[in-house]
Amino acid sequence: MAFSKEDKILIKNLQQLKSYTATRSLREFRTKNWTRAQILTIPKRAVTLTYNSANKPYFGLLYAN
């Protein structure tokens, strides 16, 4: 069964925002008749986090003394 545009957006957002896995998506939406392999074909976000002092509110306060 092919995904509709709304289904793809829903799965992608659940993966990004709520850390849904393919198995959890299958359990949550049993009536959709999706397979795990189909869900895994939807590209996930690329994790590109940059850590610097702006991202860490207490950076530098530990060694302020």
N, CA, C, O and CB atoms as a CASP TS submission, in Angstrom:
PFRMAT TS
TARGET T0000
AUTHOR 0000-0000-0000
METHOD Language model
MODEL 1
PARENT N/A
ATOM      1  N   MET     1       0.847  -1.182   0.000  1.00  0.00           N
ATOM      2  CA  MET     1       0.000   0.000   0.000  1.00  0.00           C
ATOM      3  C   MET     1       0.893   1.246   0.000  1.00  0.00           C
ATOM      4  O   MET     1       1.774   1.391   0.847  1.00  0.00           O
ATOM      5  CB  MET     1      -0.964  -0.002   1.230  1.00  0.00           C
ATOM      6  N   ALA     2       0.661   2.102  -0.923  1.00  0.00           N
ATOM      7  CA  ALA     2       1.456   3.327  -1.036  1.00  0.00           C
ATOM      8  C   ALA     2       0.997   4.349   0.005  1.00  0.00           C
ATOM      9  O   ALA     2      -0.164   4.381   0.411  1.00  0.00           O
ATOM     10  CB  ALA     2       1.346   3.922  -2.464  1.00  0.00           C
ATOM     11  N   PHE     3       1.947   5.174   0.417  1.00  0.00           N
ATOM     12  CA  PHE     3       1.637   6.218   1.387  1.00  0.00           C
ATOM     13  C   PHE     3       1.074   7.431   0.686  1.00  0.00           C
ATOM     14  O   PHE     3       1.501   7.790  -0.411  1.00  0.00           O
ATOM     15  CB  PHE     3       2.877   6.600   2.194  1.00  0.00           C
ATOM     16  N   SER     4       0.114   8.055   1.329  1.00  0.00           N
ATOM     17  CA  SER     4      -0.347   9.339   0.823  1.00  0.00           C
ATOM     18  C   SER     4       0.643  10.405   1.293  1.00  0.00           C
ATOM     19  O   SER     4       1.502  10.139   2.133  1.00  0.00           O
ATOM     20  CB  SER     4      -1.810   9.658   1.307  1.00  0.00           C
ATOM     21  N   LYS     5       0.515  11.584   0.753  1.00  0.00           N
ATOM     22  CA  LYS     5       1.413  12.678   1.140  1.00  0.00           C
ATOM     23  C   LYS     5       1.264  12.990   2.632  1.00  0.00           C
ATOM     24  O   LYS     5       2.247  13.270   3.319  1.00  0.00           O
ATOM     25  CB  LYS     5       1.123  13.947   0.294  1.00  0.00           C
ATOM     26  N   GLU     6       0.030  12.938   3.121  1.00  0.00           N
ATOM     27  CA  GLU     6      -0.228  13.217   4.534  1.00  0.00           C
ATOM     28  C   GLU     6       0.379  12.143   5.428  1.00  0.00           C
ATOM     29  O   GLU     6       0.893  12.444   6.506  1.00  0.00           O
ATOM     30  CB  GLU     6      -1.733  13.324   4.791  1.00  0.00           C
ATOM     31  N   ASP     7       0.319  10.876   4.976  1.00  0.00           N
ATOM     32  CA  ASP     7       0.906   9.786   5.756  1.00  0.00           C
ATOM     33  C   ASP     7       2.410   9.947   5.886  1.00  0.00           C
ATOM     34  O   ASP     7       2.965   9.735   6.964  1.00  0.00           O
ATOM     35  CB  ASP     7       0.583   8.441   5.117  1.00  0.00           C
ATOM     36  N   LYS     8       3.075  10.320   4.801  1.00  0.00           N
ATOM     37  CA  LYS     8       4.522  10.511   4.834  1.00  0.00           C
ATOM     38  C   LYS     8       4.905  11.628   5.794  1.00  0.00           C
ATOM     39  O   LYS     8       5.862  11.504   6.558  1.00  0.00           O
ATOM     40  CB  LYS     8       5.050  10.819   3.434  1.00  0.00           C
ATOM     41  N   ILE     9       4.150  12.715   5.748  1.00  0.00           N
ATOM     42  CA  ILE     9       4.422  13.848   6.639  1.00  0.00           C
ATOM     43  C   ILE     9       4.190  13.442   8.088  1.00  0.00           C
ATOM     44  O   ILE     9       4.967  13.803   8.972  1.00  0.00           O
ATOM     45  CB  ILE     9       3.535  15.061   6.272  1.00  0.00           C
ATOM     46  N   LEU    10       3.112  12.687   8.329  1.00  0.00           N
ATOM     47  CA  LEU    10       2.798  12.236   9.679  1.00  0.00           C
ATOM     48  C   LEU    10       3.904  11.346  10.240  1.00  0.00           C
ATOM     49  O   LEU    10       4.356  11.550  11.367  1.00  0.00           O
ATOM     50  CB  LEU    10       1.468  11.488   9.689  1.00  0.00           C
ATOM     51  N   ILE    11       4.334  10.373   9.466  1.00  0.00           N
ATOM     52  CA  ILE    11       5.378   9.452   9.923  1.00  0.00           C
ATOM     53  C   ILE    11       6.685  10.192  10.164  1.00  0.00           C
ATOM     54  O   ILE    11       7.355   9.966  11.171  1.00  0.00           O
ATOM     55  CB  ILE    11       5.591   8.327   8.900  1.00  0.00           C
ATOM     56  N   LYS    12       7.039  11.063   9.255  1.00  0.00           N
ATOM     57  CA  LYS    12       8.294  11.809   9.393  1.00  0.00           C
ATOM     58  C   LYS    12       8.273  12.697  10.639  1.00  0.00           C
ATOM     59  O   LYS    12       9.261  12.765  11.370  1.00  0.00           O
ATOM     60  CB  LYS    12       8.548  12.666   8.139  1.00  0.00           C
ATOM     61  N   ASN    13       7.153  13.373  10.881  1.00  0.00           N
ATOM     62  CA  ASN    13       7.047  14.233  12.058  1.00  0.00           C
ATOM     63  C   ASN    13       7.072  13.429  13.350  1.00  0.00           C
ATOM     64  O   ASN    13       7.686  13.853  14.329  1.00  0.00           O
ATOM     65  CB  ASN    13       5.774  15.060  11.991  1.00  0.00           C
ATOM     66  N   LEU    14       6.412  12.271  13.366  1.00  0.00           N
ATOM     67  CA  LEU    14       6.429  11.441  14.568  1.00  0.00           C
ATOM     68  C   LEU    14       7.832  10.909  14.840  1.00  0.00           C
ATOM     69  O   LEU    14       8.238  10.790  15.996  1.00  0.00           O
ATOM     70  CB  LEU    14       5.439  10.277  14.430  1.00  0.00           C
ATOM     71  N   GLN    15       8.564  10.592  13.793  1.00  0.00           N
ATOM     72  CA  GLN    15       9.935  10.132  13.976  1.00  0.00           C
ATOM     73  C   GLN    15      10.812  11.251  14.513  1.00  0.00           C
ATOM     74  O   GLN    15      11.649  11.022  15.387  1.00  0.00           O
ATOM     75  CB  GLN    15      10.503   9.601  12.661  1.00  0.00           C
ATOM     76  N   GLN    16      10.627  12.448  14.000  1.00  0.00           N
ATOM     77  CA  GLN    16      11.472  13.570  14.413  1.00  0.00           C
ATOM     78  C   GLN    16      11.106  14.096  15.794  1.00  0.00           C
ATOM     79  O   GLN    16      11.981  14.297  16.636  1.00  0.00           O
ATOM     80  CB  GLN    16      11.373  14.692  13.403  1.00  0.00           C
ATOM     81  N   LEU    17       9.830  14.316  16.028  1.00  0.00           N
ATOM     82  CA  LEU    17       9.409  15.001  17.242  1.00  0.00           C
ATOM     83  C   LEU    17       9.201  14.074  18.435  1.00  0.00           C
ATOM     84  O   LEU    17       9.477  14.452  19.574  1.00  0.00           O
ATOM     85  CB  LEU    17       8.152  15.746  16.976  1.00  0.00           C
ATOM     86  N   LYS    18       8.711  12.857  18.173  1.00  0.00           N
ATOM     87  CA  LYS    18       8.401  11.952  19.272  1.00  0.00           C
ATOM     88  C   LYS    18       9.241  10.683  19.260  1.00  0.00           C
ATOM     89  O   LYS    18       8.987   9.764  20.039  1.00  0.00           O
ATOM     90  CB  LYS    18       6.951  11.589  19.231  1.00  0.00           C
ATOM     91  N   SER    19      10.234  10.623  18.389  1.00  0.00           N
ATOM     92  CA  SER    19      11.148   9.482  18.298  1.00  0.00           C
ATOM     93  C   SER    19      10.426   8.160  18.066  1.00  0.00           C
ATOM     94  O   SER    19      10.791   7.139  18.647  1.00  0.00           O
ATOM     95  CB  SER    19      11.974   9.386  19.556  1.00  0.00           C
ATOM     96  N   TYR    20       9.406   8.181  17.220  1.00  0.00           N
ATOM     97  CA  TYR    20       8.698   6.956  16.878  1.00  0.00           C
ATOM     98  C   TYR    20       9.595   6.063  16.033  1.00  0.00           C
ATOM     99  O   TYR    20      10.310   6.550  15.157  1.00  0.00           O
ATOM    100  CB  TYR    20       7.386   7.271  16.133  1.00  0.00           C
ATOM    101  N   THR    21       9.562   4.774  16.287  1.00  0.00           N
ATOM    102  CA  THR    21      10.247   3.797  15.454  1.00  0.00           C
ATOM    103  C   THR    21       9.233   3.222  14.471  1.00  0.00           C
ATOM    104  O   THR    21       8.037   3.497  14.569  1.00  0.00           O
ATOM    105  CB  THR    21      10.903   2.668  16.318  1.00  0.00           C
ATOM    106  N   ALA    22       9.717   2.426  13.528  1.00  0.00           N
ATOM    107  CA  ALA    22       8.814   1.811  12.553  1.00  0.00           C
ATOM    108  C   ALA    22       7.827   0.885  13.254  1.00  0.00           C
ATOM    109  O   ALA    22       6.643   0.866  12.917  1.00  0.00           O
ATOM    110  CB  ALA    22       9.613   1.032  11.486  1.00  0.00           C
ATOM    111  N   THR    23       8.306   0.126  14.220  1.00  0.00           N
ATOM    112  CA  THR    23       7.442  -0.807  14.942  1.00  0.00           C
ATOM    113  C   THR    23       6.380  -0.061  15.736  1.00  0.00           C
ATOM    114  O   THR    23       5.225  -0.485  15.770  1.00  0.00           O
ATOM    115  CB  THR    23       8.270  -1.693  15.876  1.00  0.00           C
ATOM    116  N   ARG    24       6.748   1.028  16.366  1.00  0.00           N
ATOM    117  CA  ARG    24       5.778   1.805  17.143  1.00  0.00           C
ATOM    118  C   ARG    24       4.725   2.427  16.225  1.00  0.00           C
ATOM    119  O   ARG    24       3.552   2.503  16.589  1.00  0.00           O
ATOM    120  CB  ARG    24       6.494   2.907  17.955  1.00  0.00           C
ATOM    121  N   SER    25       5.139   2.868  15.041  1.00  0.00           N
ATOM    122  CA  SER    25       4.180   3.414  14.079  1.00  0.00           C
ATOM    123  C   SER    25       3.187   2.352  13.640  1.00  0.00           C
ATOM    124  O   SER    25       2.000   2.634  13.474  1.00  0.00           O
ATOM    125  CB  SER    25       4.907   3.986  12.862  1.00  0.00           C
ATOM    126  N   LEU    26       3.672   1.131  13.453  1.00  0.00           N
ATOM    127  CA  LEU    26       2.776   0.036  13.065  1.00  0.00           C
ATOM    128  C   LEU    26       1.754  -0.251  14.153  1.00  0.00           C
ATOM    129  O   LEU    26       0.576  -0.459  13.864  1.00  0.00           O
ATOM    130  CB  LEU    26       3.578  -1.229  12.759  1.00  0.00           C
ATOM    131  N   ARG    27       2.201  -0.263  15.400  1.00  0.00           N
ATOM    132  CA  ARG    27       1.278  -0.508  16.510  1.00  0.00           C
ATOM    133  C   ARG    27       0.255   0.616  16.657  1.00  0.00           C
ATOM    134  O   ARG    27      -0.911   0.370  16.965  1.00  0.00           O
ATOM    135  CB  ARG    27       2.054  -0.671  17.811  1.00  0.00           C
ATOM    136  N   GLU    28       0.698   1.832  16.436  1.00  0.00           N
ATOM    137  CA  GLU    28      -0.175   3.002  16.609  1.00  0.00           C
ATOM    138  C   GLU    28      -1.241   3.091  15.512  1.00  0.00           C
ATOM    139  O   GLU    28      -2.375   3.486  15.781  1.00  0.00           O
ATOM    140  CB  GLU    28       0.663   4.284  16.619  1.00  0.00           C
ATOM    141  N   PHE    29      -0.883   2.729  14.293  1.00  0.00           N
ATOM    142  CA  PHE    29      -1.793   2.867  13.153  1.00  0.00           C
ATOM    143  C   PHE    29      -2.052   1.506  12.517  1.00  0.00           C
ATOM    144  O   PHE    29      -1.665   1.272  11.372  1.00  0.00           O
ATOM    145  CB  PHE    29      -1.214   3.847  12.108  1.00  0.00           C
ATOM    146  N   ARG    30      -2.698   0.618  13.244  1.00  0.00           N
ATOM    147  CA  ARG    30      -2.964  -0.739  12.758  1.00  0.00           C
ATOM    148  C   ARG    30      -3.899  -0.773  11.559  1.00  0.00           C
ATOM    149  O   ARG    30      -3.807  -1.680  10.732  1.00  0.00           O
ATOM    150  CB  ARG    30      -3.548  -1.570  13.865  1.00  0.00           C
ATOM    151  N   THR    31      -4.775   0.177  11.455  1.00  0.00           N
ATOM    152  CA  THR    31      -5.766   0.165  10.372  1.00  0.00           C
ATOM    153  C   THR    31      -5.198   0.609   9.027  1.00  0.00           C
ATOM    154  O   THR    31      -5.872   0.483   8.005  1.00  0.00           O
ATOM    155  CB  THR    31      -6.926   1.052  10.736  1.00  0.00           C
ATOM    156  N   LYS    32      -3.974   1.124   9.010  1.00  0.00           N
ATOM    157  CA  LYS    32      -3.379   1.646   7.779  1.00  0.00           C
ATOM    158  C   LYS    32      -2.791   0.554   6.880  1.00  0.00           C
ATOM    159  O   LYS    32      -2.532   0.813   5.704  1.00  0.00           O
ATOM    160  CB  LYS    32      -2.303   2.642   8.124  1.00  0.00           C
ATOM    161  N   ASN    33      -2.572  -0.657   7.400  1.00  0.00           N
ATOM    162  CA  ASN    33      -1.992  -1.774   6.636  1.00  0.00           C
ATOM    163  C   ASN    33      -0.619  -1.440   6.054  1.00  0.00           C
ATOM    164  O   ASN    33      -0.332  -1.752   4.898  1.00  0.00           O
ATOM    165  CB  ASN    33      -2.932  -2.175   5.509  1.00  0.00           C
ATOM    166  N   TRP    34       0.223  -0.805   6.865  1.00  0.00           N
ATOM    167  CA  TRP    34       1.577  -0.512   6.458  1.00  0.00           C
ATOM    168  C   TRP    34       2.465  -1.682   6.830  1.00  0.00           C
ATOM    169  O   TRP    34       2.117  -2.481   7.700  1.00  0.00           O
ATOM    170  CB  TRP    34       2.078   0.791   7.101  1.00  0.00           C
ATOM    171  N   THR    35       3.607  -1.786   6.178  1.00  0.00           N
ATOM    172  CA  THR    35       4.610  -2.760   6.589  1.00  0.00           C
ATOM    173  C   THR    35       5.818  -2.010   7.136  1.00  0.00           C
ATOM    174  O   THR    35       6.015  -0.827   6.860  1.00  0.00           O
ATOM    175  CB  THR    35       5.017  -3.688   5.404  1.00  0.00           C
ATOM    176  N   ARG    36       6.613  -2.721   7.910  1.00  0.00           N
ATOM    177  CA  ARG    36       7.799  -2.106   8.500  1.00  0.00           C
ATOM    178  C   ARG    36       8.770  -1.655   7.412  1.00  0.00           C
ATOM    179  O   ARG    36       9.379  -0.591   7.521  1.00  0.00           O
ATOM    180  CB  ARG    36       8.493  -3.087   9.459  1.00  0.00           C
ATOM    181  N   ALA    37       8.910  -2.457   6.374  1.00  0.00           N
ATOM    182  CA  ALA    37       9.822  -2.116   5.275  1.00  0.00           C
ATOM    183  C   ALA    37       9.387  -0.833   4.571  1.00  0.00           C
ATOM    184  O   ALA    37      10.230  -0.034   4.163  1.00  0.00           O
ATOM    185  CB  ALA    37       9.893  -3.269   4.264  1.00  0.00           C
ATOM    186  N   GLN    38       8.082  -0.630   4.426  1.00  0.00           N
ATOM    187  CA  GLN    38       7.589   0.595   3.793  1.00  0.00           C
ATOM    188  C   GLN    38       7.909   1.814   4.649  1.00  0.00           C
ATOM    189  O   GLN    38       8.304   2.858   4.127  1.00  0.00           O
ATOM    190  CB  GLN    38       6.075   0.504   3.550  1.00  0.00           C
ATOM    191  N   ILE    39       7.742   1.684   5.947  1.00  0.00           N
ATOM    192  CA  ILE    39       8.010   2.819   6.842  1.00  0.00           C
ATOM    193  C   ILE    39       9.495   3.155   6.840  1.00  0.00           C
ATOM    194  O   ILE    39       9.872   4.325   6.912  1.00  0.00           O
ATOM    195  CB  ILE    39       7.536   2.506   8.280  1.00  0.00           C
ATOM    196  N   LEU    40      10.332   2.132   6.756  1.00  0.00           N
ATOM    197  CA  LEU    40      11.778   2.373   6.765  1.00  0.00           C
ATOM    198  C   LEU    40      12.267   3.046   5.491  1.00  0.00           C
ATOM    199  O   LEU    40      13.376   3.580   5.470  1.00  0.00           O
ATOM    200  CB  LEU    40      12.518   1.069   6.960  1.00  0.00           C
ATOM    201  N   THR    41      11.460   3.035   4.420  1.00  0.00           N
ATOM    202  CA  THR    41      11.874   3.703   3.188  1.00  0.00           C
ATOM    203  C   THR    41      11.701   5.214   3.257  1.00  0.00           C
ATOM    204  O   THR    41      12.298   5.943   2.464  1.00  0.00           O
ATOM    205  CB  THR    41      11.093   3.158   2.019  1.00  0.00           C
ATOM    206  N   ILE    42      10.896   5.685   4.188  1.00  0.00           N
ATOM    207  CA  ILE    42      10.693   7.131   4.348  1.00  0.00           C
ATOM    208  C   ILE    42      11.951   7.691   5.009  1.00  0.00           C
ATOM    209  O   ILE    42      12.327   7.249   6.094  1.00  0.00           O
ATOM    210  CB  ILE    42       9.393   7.454   5.207  1.00  0.00           C
ATOM    211  N   PRO    43      12.600   8.653   4.368  1.00  0.00           N
ATOM    212  CA  PRO    43      13.874   9.155   4.919  1.00  0.00           C
ATOM    213  C   PRO    43      13.665   9.853   6.254  1.00  0.00           C
ATOM    214  O   PRO    43      12.723  10.623   6.443  1.00  0.00           O
ATOM    215  CB  PRO    43      14.545  10.120   3.931  1.00  0.00           C
ATOM    216  N   LYS    44      14.580   9.557   7.175  1.00  0.00           N
ATOM    217  CA  LYS    44      14.562  10.213   8.474  1.00  0.00           C
ATOM    218  C   LYS    44      15.373  11.486   8.392  1.00  0.00           C
ATOM    219  O   LYS    44      16.053  11.728   7.395  1.00  0.00           O
ATOM    220  CB  LYS    44      15.108   9.285   9.580  1.00  0.00           C
ATOM    221  N   ARG    45      15.310  12.286   9.410  1.00  0.00           N
ATOM    222  CA  ARG    45      16.073  13.526   9.419  1.00  0.00           C
ATOM    223  C   ARG    45      17.544  13.224   9.598  1.00  0.00           C
ATOM    224  O   ARG    45      17.921  12.209  10.184  1.00  0.00           O
ATOM    225  CB  ARG    45      15.581  14.467  10.524  1.00  0.00           C
ATOM    226  N   ALA    46      18.343  14.092   9.101  1.00  0.00           N
ATOM    227  CA  ALA    46      19.776  13.983   9.313  1.00  0.00           C
ATOM    228  C   ALA    46      20.098  14.658  10.632  1.00  0.00           C
ATOM    229  O   ALA    46      19.769  15.826  10.836  1.00  0.00           O
ATOM    230  CB  ALA    46      20.583  14.618   8.137  1.00  0.00           C
ATOM    231  N   VAL    47      20.728  13.939  11.506  1.00  0.00           N
ATOM    232  CA  VAL    47      21.053  14.493  12.816  1.00  0.00           C
ATOM    233  C   VAL    47      22.318  15.310  12.691  1.00  0.00           C
ATOM    234  O   VAL    47      23.416  14.772  12.548  1.00  0.00           O
ATOM    235  CB  VAL    47      21.217  13.376  13.881  1.00  0.00           C
ATOM    236  N   THR    48      22.149  16.612  12.747  1.00  0.00           N
ATOM    237  CA  THR    48      23.292  17.514  12.687  1.00  0.00           C
ATOM    238  C   THR    48      23.168  18.496  13.837  1.00  0.00           C
ATOM    239  O   THR    48      22.587  19.572  13.696  1.00  0.00           O
ATOM    240  CB  THR    48      23.369  18.258  11.312  1.00  0.00           C
ATOM    241  N   LEU    49      23.712  18.115  14.957  1.00  0.00           N
ATOM    242  CA  LEU    49      23.683  18.980  16.120  1.00  0.00           C
ATOM    243  C   LEU    49      25.059  19.577  16.327  1.00  0.00           C
ATOM    244  O   LEU    49      26.076  18.891  16.228  1.00  0.00           O
ATOM    245  CB  LEU    49      23.223  18.211  17.372  1.00  0.00           C
ATOM    246  N   THR    50      25.072  20.847  16.612  1.00  0.00           N
ATOM    247  CA  THR    50      26.339  21.491  16.913  1.00  0.00           C
ATOM    248  C   THR    50      26.307  21.904  18.369  1.00  0.00           C
ATOM    249  O   THR    50      25.363  22.552  18.822  1.00  0.00           O
ATOM    250  CB  THR    50      26.602  22.712  15.981  1.00  0.00           C
ATOM    251  N   TYR    51      27.330  21.531  19.088  1.00  0.00           N
ATOM    252  CA  TYR    51      27.399  21.873  20.501  1.00  0.00           C
ATOM    253  C   TYR    51      28.430  22.973  20.695  1.00  0.00           C
ATOM    254  O   TYR    51      29.591  22.839  20.310  1.00  0.00           O
ATOM    255  CB  TYR    51      27.747  20.631  21.360  1.00  0.00           C
ATOM    256  N   ASN    52      27.988  24.033  21.287  1.00  0.00           N
ATOM    257  CA  ASN    52      28.888  25.117  21.651  1.00  0.00           C
ATOM    258  C   ASN    52      28.345  25.762  22.914  1.00  0.00           C
ATOM    259  O   ASN    52      27.351  25.291  23.467  1.00  0.00           O
ATOM    260  CB  ASN    52      29.031  26.163  20.493  1.00  0.00           C
ATOM    261  N   SER    53      28.958  26.794  23.365  1.00  0.00           N
ATOM    262  CA  SER    53      28.548  27.401  24.625  1.00  0.00           C
ATOM    263  C   SER    53      27.139  27.986  24.559  1.00  0.00           C
ATOM    264  O   SER    53      26.486  28.125  25.593  1.00  0.00           O
ATOM    265  CB  SER    53      29.529  28.478  25.018  1.00  0.00           C
ATOM    266  N   ALA    54      26.666  28.326  23.384  1.00  0.00           N
ATOM    267  CA  ALA    54      25.314  28.877  23.266  1.00  0.00           C
ATOM    268  C   ALA    54      24.261  27.800  23.517  1.00  0.00           C
ATOM    269  O   ALA    54      23.167  28.113  23.987  1.00  0.00           O
ATOM    270  CB  ALA    54      25.109  29.502  21.877  1.00  0.00           C
ATOM    271  N   ASN    55      24.567  26.544  23.215  1.00  0.00           N
ATOM    272  CA  ASN    55      23.614  25.462  23.406  1.00  0.00           C
ATOM    273  C   ASN    55      23.580  24.962  24.843  1.00  0.00           C
ATOM    274  O   ASN    55      22.604  24.334  25.253  1.00  0.00           O
ATOM    275  CB  ASN    55      23.942  24.323  22.483  1.00  0.00           C
ATOM    276  N   LYS    56      24.615  25.225  25.604  1.00  0.00           N
ATOM    277  CA  LYS    56      24.715  24.731  26.971  1.00  0.00           C
ATOM    278  C   LYS    56      24.601  25.910  27.933  1.00  0.00           C
ATOM    279  O   LYS    56      25.534  26.704  28.046  1.00  0.00           O
ATOM    280  CB  LYS    56      26.050  23.961  27.191  1.00  0.00           C
ATOM    281  N   PRO    57      23.469  26.036  28.630  1.00  0.00           N
ATOM    282  CA  PRO    57      23.273  27.219  29.470  1.00  0.00           C
ATOM    283  C   PRO    57      24.256  27.307  30.628  1.00  0.00           C
ATOM    284  O   PRO    57      24.544  28.412  31.089  1.00  0.00           O
ATOM    285  CB  PRO    57      21.875  27.230  30.009  1.00  0.00           C
ATOM    286  N   TYR    58      24.787  26.180  31.120  1.00  0.00           N
ATOM    287  CA  TYR    58      25.684  26.226  32.267  1.00  0.00           C
ATOM    288  C   TYR    58      27.139  26.015  31.863  1.00  0.00           C
ATOM    289  O   TYR    58      27.987  25.762  32.719  1.00  0.00           O
ATOM    290  CB  TYR    58      25.277  25.184  33.286  1.00  0.00           C
ATOM    291  N   PHE    59      27.429  26.114  30.602  1.00  0.00           N
ATOM    292  CA  PHE    59      28.791  25.929  30.130  1.00  0.00           C
ATOM    293  C   PHE    59      29.670  27.034  30.681  1.00  0.00           C
ATOM    294  O   PHE    59      29.356  28.212  30.514  1.00  0.00           O
ATOM    295  CB  PHE    59      28.845  25.906  28.593  1.00  0.00           C
ATOM    296  N   GLY    60      30.743  26.684  31.320  1.00  0.00           N
ATOM    297  CA  GLY    60      31.640  27.674  31.882  1.00  0.00           C
ATOM    298  C   GLY    60      31.354  28.005  33.332  1.00  0.00           C
ATOM    299  O   GLY    60      32.240  28.474  34.047  1.00  0.00           O
ATOM    300  N   LEU    61      30.127  27.767  33.777  1.00  0.00           N
ATOM    301  CA  LEU    61      29.792  28.056  35.173  1.00  0.00           C
ATOM    302  C   LEU    61      30.385  27.012  36.122  1.00  0.00           C
ATOM    303  O   LEU    61      30.600  27.292  37.301  1.00  0.00           O
ATOM    304  CB  LEU    61      28.271  28.118  35.349  1.00  0.00           C
ATOM    305  N   LEU    62      30.646  25.822  35.610  1.00  0.00           N
ATOM    306  CA  LEU    62      31.211  24.787  36.455  1.00  0.00           C
ATOM    307  C   LEU    62      32.631  25.109  36.870  1.00  0.00           C
ATOM    308  O   LEU    62      33.083  24.699  37.939  1.00  0.00           O
ATOM    309  CB  LEU    62      31.172  23.462  35.747  1.00  0.00           C
ATOM    310  N   TYR    63      33.326  25.834  36.031  1.00  0.00           N
ATOM    311  CA  TYR    63      34.729  26.148  36.298  1.00  0.00           C
ATOM    312  C   TYR    63      34.934  27.649  36.529  1.00  0.00           C
ATOM    313  O   TYR    63      36.010  28.177  36.248  1.00  0.00           O
ATOM    314  CB  TYR    63      35.607  25.672  35.134  1.00  0.00           C
ATOM    315  N   ALA    64      33.935  28.317  37.025  1.00  0.00           N
ATOM    316  CA  ALA    64      33.998  29.773  37.199  1.00  0.00           C
ATOM    317  C   ALA    64      34.911  30.173  38.361  1.00  0.00           C
ATOM    318  O   ALA    64      35.420  31.294  38.386  1.00  0.00           O
ATOM    319  CB  ALA    64      32.595  30.334  37.428  1.00  0.00           C
ATOM    320  N   ASN    65      35.118  29.285  39.305  1.00  0.00           N
ATOM    321  CA  ASN    65      35.928  29.632  40.472  1.00  0.00           C
ATOM    322  C   ASN    65      37.358  29.758  40.146  1.00  0.00           C
ATOM    323  O   ASN    65      38.169  30.046  41.026  1.00  0.00           O
ATOM    324  CB  ASN    65      35.767  28.635  41.541  1.00  0.00           C
TER
END
